[in-house]
Amino acid sequence: MVFVLVVLVVGFVVSLLVRRQLRSSGRSAAPATWTALGLGLLALVVAFVSMTAIVPTREIGVVTSFGRPVDVLSNGLHLKAPWEKVNKLDGTIQTDNFTGQDHAIDVRIGNGSTAGVDATIRWRIKLDAGKELYQDYRQMENIRDSLVTRELKAALNEVLGDYDPLASVKQGTSADGTTTSAGVDLNAFSQLVQEALAKRVGDDVEVKSVILPIVRFDQQTQEKINAYQAEVANTRIAEQREATAKAQAQANKNLAGSVSRDPNVLVSKCLDTLEEMVKAGQEVPIGFSCWPGSAGTSVVLPQAGRAAASDDR
């Protein structure tokens, strides 16, 4: 742009000199006049374009003079020297996803194994750090790869370096036997990683959030976790069976005590059993009766039995 402006200015000056020479010799200077006028107007347009710069919304303009960063511009229209160039960096919030088997971040955890951590990070560069970031990285992709992503991996290894899933799953078992994902509080780890990353990138980048939705363990570690959780489930089943047996024993004890005090309690239980047999379509044995000492051969229906018991009472 500067070279074009210089050529136009030189052409404008030459046109004026030719015009002057033509007029002094008495010849027509109209062609030279129109040429000078056209070159002059074109030079003004080029000068205006080369001395202004527009920085779009949520972008950061880094002004360079002969390749050296000299200033930072916010969004809007700005004036500059013709030889200066405005390089733009994206100032919007960037969202980087590291999810799935192929894109998860490998982290060395406390038990010596490697885990794949799914992560989502939201970040953006700061306006006042634009000059330093451009001087160090030149473009957004280099800022993302060489600064943010690299420091994110380091922050994950720093936070999860002492995490032992086999020990944590035992500590994460509650009184009722329920467990979280290997006893890990992913929200707490996300906050710790965000704080560690913010310290690592310094004041140049603002870390908006870090989300860790899942941690994938290697096969051997996952099998150990599954085996432990299966044993926890077996323990809960055994404890429930023991509680059921105790409750049944207490119910039988209470029933025995009721029969000794009132024999009709046993008759009532018999009638309940007979009613369930009839509802299930089971055949009632001939001569069956719920009344002690009864020698009748008729079948006692539940409804009739209940009515008779009600009348005797």
C-alpha positions, 0 to 999 in steps of 0.5 A: 500500500505504501509503495502504491501511494509513493508511485501515485504521488510521484505520478502526480508531481510529474504530471504537474511538471509536464503541465507547467512545461506545456503551458510555458511552451504555449501548447495545450496542458489539458491532458496533463491537467486531467492526469494530475487531477486523477492521480491526485484524487487516487493518491488521496483515496489510497492515503486514507485507506492506508492511514485508517484501520477498522478492528471488528467487534471482539477482535484485538488489533496489534499495530506493527511498524516494520514487523515490530509490535508498537500498539494495541487497538480495540474494536472500532475505527483508528488512524495509523501511519501508512507504513504501519500494519494492523494484525488482528487476534480473535478476542472472543471466548474460545471453546476447546473440546478434548473428548472421546477416546481419540481426543482425551488428554492422557494423564499420569495419576497417583497409582502409576497408571495412565488415565484419559481425561475428557476436558472442555475449556473456555478461554479468551485473550486479554486486550492489554496482552495482545502486543506481547502475545503477538510478539511471542506467538504471532497468531491464534493457533500458536497461542492455542497450541503452544500456550493454552493447550500445553499448560492445560495438560500440565495443570491436569497432571499437576492436579491429578498426579496424586489421585489414586482411584483405588483408594478414592473409591473406598473413601467414596463409599458411603454408609449405604454402600453407594459410590460415585465414579471411582470416588472422584469429585469431578466438579472439585477437580475441574475447579482445581484445574481451572485455578492451576491453569490460570496461574500458568498462563498468567495475565495474558489469557483469561480462563473462563471455565474448565469442565471434566465430565469423565475420567477413563482408566486403563483396563487393569485399574477399571477391572479392580474398581469394578471388582471392588464395587461388586464386592460392595454390592454383595455386602449390601445384599448379604446385610439385607438378607440378614436383616430380612431373616431377623425380621422374619424371625421376629414376625414368627415369634410374634405370631406364635405368641398371638396363637397361644393367646388367641387360636383364631389368629391361626385361623385368620392366617389360614383363611388368608392363605386359602384366599391366595390359593383361590385367586391363583387358581390352585386346587383346594384339597377335598376336606380342607378346613381352617377350623380346628377339629372340623371333620367336614368334607366340604370345601371352605371358600375364603368369603364364606370362611370369613363370614363364618369367622365374623359370625362366631366372633 
